[in-house]
């Protein structure tokens, strides 16, 4: 279908029209303050760029640095940013003119009973010609340029570029979310290593105490002052405590293996470095976490979901644009000849050009069906965004509760350890003097070990809960802001 010049100009004037809904960031209500409170947690904004440094552990700092340099999940997320940027180039290219060069050399033979090439002044034929002067066989040479440009009258390409830009931002936020998760996993595994190493040390300390009790009961039994039952009970308690060590050692090695993978190395790489026991880092005395409204600006998964919603909204416009006419400008220039010797002579030149218009008349509902699909996807993206915000708020509240409860229980557990240590000493003294039943010794030694182990578990839980809180707040991704910008510039 061809168009007159006025019609072409009319469509060009409409080229600023962009169909489909314009995106507006949805307003999601968040509470003014956190529901859970604690003496050690305040609403003061915190600099979370390097939150792991609050633990003052150089070993943890070193592990984080190595993970930031070599983690494979980060490299995968970085590659996805590059993919999104390349897809943006593909989307934008649809709105620009296309120019192609081509050349061909063709040997032809046509049916004598259908179409044939006329040979001017041809006489009687032999070989490739017929008696009537028509050439059946011949060569055709062609070389030239052809151009096309589909003008984005109704904004379908602009909407596609808008969606691609949003997808780039979503990929960047995915990189940041991967980084936040990585930082949390490194710190959590490190604290699990130190916590389980401390549990091994406490178990060994209690094994020494219980071994001495076994020797005491054996001596009293041989002297006729005790019973074989007391010896068996003491040996049973000792064996039970000894059985706790292998699972702790397994947990330590598994966490070390996990850290090895997190830093982009073989699982066993960190065994020489982290196998020697180290102290459990202390929790900071105060943790400022800011307000709930800060969460929408900082947490990467919320920002990613919002950008995915923007991309889904733009895709509706891409689908709607298919309802409208498509205006294209096409042209070609080149040389065409049956002889290669005069292919580039002036007489072999040809050219053509002009506008064309296509309008969908009947497609069995395909276009409108696609619009409905994109609209449904946009509604899904909105629900995902709103749910992501709610889940983020829940993560923070749960982490605050877990950390606050661990902190509150610590003082009681510490008092329980002191009381059980005193009870164990008194029970042993009374038993040695024959003034108390051996059952009191067993109960006090078992209670002491349990109290000490629970205190260590509490310290470990407080640290892992604090890490979960920093992760829930979306802290730490800014540490690689420079690397992210360099990725964006590629």
Rosetta blueprint (number, residue, H / E / L):
1 X L
2 X L
3 X L
4 X L
5 X H
6 X H
7 X H
8 X H
9 X H
10 X H
11 X H
12 X H
13 X H
14 X H
15 X H
16 X H
17 X L
18 X L
19 X L
20 X L
21 X L
22 X L
23 X L
24 X L
25 X L
26 X L
27 X L
28 X L
29 X L
30 X L
31 X L
32 X L
33 X L
34 X L
35 X L
36 X L
37 X L
38 X E
39 X L
40 X L
41 X E
42 X E
43 X L
44 X L
45 X L
46 X L
47 X L
48 X L
49 X L
50 X L
51 X H
52 X H
53 X H
54 X H
55 X H
56 X L
57 X L
58 X H
59 X H
60 X H
61 X H
62 X H
63 X H
64 X H
65 X H
66 X H
67 X H
68 X H
69 X H
70 X H
71 X L
72 X H
73 X H
74 X H
75 X H
76 X H
77 X H
78 X H
79 X H
80 X H
81 X H
82 X H
83 X H
84 X H
85 X H
86 X H
87 X H
88 X H
89 X H
90 X H
91 X H
92 X H
93 X H
94 X L
95 X L
96 X L
97 X L
98 X E
99 X E
100 X E
101 X E
102 X E
103 X E
104 X E
105 X E
106 X E
107 X E
108 X E
109 X E
110 X L
111 X L
112 X L
113 X L
114 X L
115 X L
116 X L
117 X E
118 X E
119 X L
120 X L
121 X L
122 X L
123 X L
124 X L
125 X L
126 X L
127 X L
128 X L
129 X E
130 X L
131 X L
132 X L
133 X L
134 X E
135 X E
136 X L
137 X E
138 X E
139 X E
140 X E
141 X E
142 X E
143 X E
144 X E
145 X E
146 X E
147 X E
148 X E
149 X E
150 X E
151 X E
152 X L
153 X L
154 X L
155 X L
156 X H
157 X H
158 X H
159 X H
160 X H
161 X H
162 X H
163 X H
164 X H
165 X H
166 X H
167 X H
168 X H
169 X H
170 X H
171 X H
172 X H
173 X H
174 X H
175 X H
176 X H
177 X H
178 X H
179 X H
180 X H
181 X H
182 X H
183 X H
184 X H
185 X H
186 X H
187 X H
188 X H
189 X H
190 X H
191 X H
192 X H
193 X H
194 X H
195 X H
196 X H
197 X H
198 X H
199 X H
200 X H
201 X H
202 X H
203 X H
204 X H
205 X H
206 X H
207 X H
208 X H
209 X H
210 X H
211 X H
212 X H
213 X H
214 X H
215 X H
216 X H
217 X H
218 X H
219 X H
220 X H
221 X H
222 X H
223 X L
224 X L
225 X L
226 X L
227 X L
228 X H
229 X H
230 X H
231 X H
232 X H
233 X H
234 X H
235 X H
236 X H
237 X H
238 X H
239 X H
240 X H
241 X H
242 X H
243 X H
244 X H
245 X H
246 X H
247 X H
248 X H
249 X H
250 X H
251 X H
252 X H
253 X H
254 X H
255 X H
256 X H
257 X H
258 X H
259 X H
260 X H
261 X H
262 X H
263 X L
264 X L
265 X L
266 X L
267 X H
268 X H
269 X H
270 X H
271 X H
272 X H
273 X H
274 X H
275 X L
276 X L
277 X L
278 X L
279 X L
280 X L
281 X L
282 X L
283 X L
284 X L
285 X L
286 X L
287 X E
288 X E
289 X L
290 X L
291 X L
292 X H
293 X H
294 X H
295 X H
296 X H
297 X H
298 X H
299 X L
300 X H
301 X H
302 X H
303 X H
304 X H
305 X H
306 X H
307 X H
308 X H
309 X H
310 X H
311 X H
312 X H
313 X H
314 X H
315 X H
316 X H
317 X H
318 X H
319 X H
320 X H
321 X H
322 X L
323 X L
324 X L
325 X L
326 X E
327 X E
328 X E
329 X E
330 X E
331 X E
332 X E
333 X E
334 X E
335 X E
336 X E
337 X E
338 X L
339 X L
340 X H
341 X H
342 X H
343 X L
344 X L
345 X L
346 X H
347 X H
348 X H
349 X E
350 X E
351 X E
352 X E
353 X E
354 X E
355 X E
356 X E
357 X E
358 X E
359 X L
360 X L
361 X L
362 X L
363 X L
364 X L
365 X L
366 X H
367 X H
368 X H
369 X H
370 X H
371 X H
372 X H
373 X H
374 X H
375 X H
376 X H
377 X H
378 X H
379 X H
380 X H
381 X H
382 X H
383 X H
384 X H
385 X H
386 X H
387 X H
388 X H
389 X H
390 X H
391 X H
392 X H
393 X H
394 X H
395 X H
396 X H
397 X H
398 X H
399 X H
400 X H
401 X H
402 X H
403 X H
404 X H
405 X H
406 X H
407 X H
408 X H
409 X H
410 X H
411 X H
412 X H
413 X H
414 X H
415 X H
416 X H
417 X H
418 X H
419 X H
420 X H
421 X H
422 X H
423 X H
424 X H
425 X H
426 X H
427 X H
428 X H
429 X H
430 X H
431 X H
432 X H
433 X L
434 X L
435 X L
436 X L
437 X L
438 X H
439 X H
440 X H
441 X H
442 X H
443 X H
444 X H
445 X H
446 X H
447 X H
448 X H
449 X H
450 X H
451 X H
452 X H
453 X H
454 X H
455 X H
456 X H
457 X H
458 X H
459 X H
460 X H
461 X H
462 X H
463 X H
464 X H
465 X H
466 X H
467 X H
468 X H
469 X H
470 X H
471 X H
472 X H
473 X L
474 X L
475 X L
476 X L
477 X H
478 X H
479 X H
480 X H
481 X H
482 X H
483 X H
484 X H
485 X H
486 X H
487 X H
488 X H
489 X H
490 X L
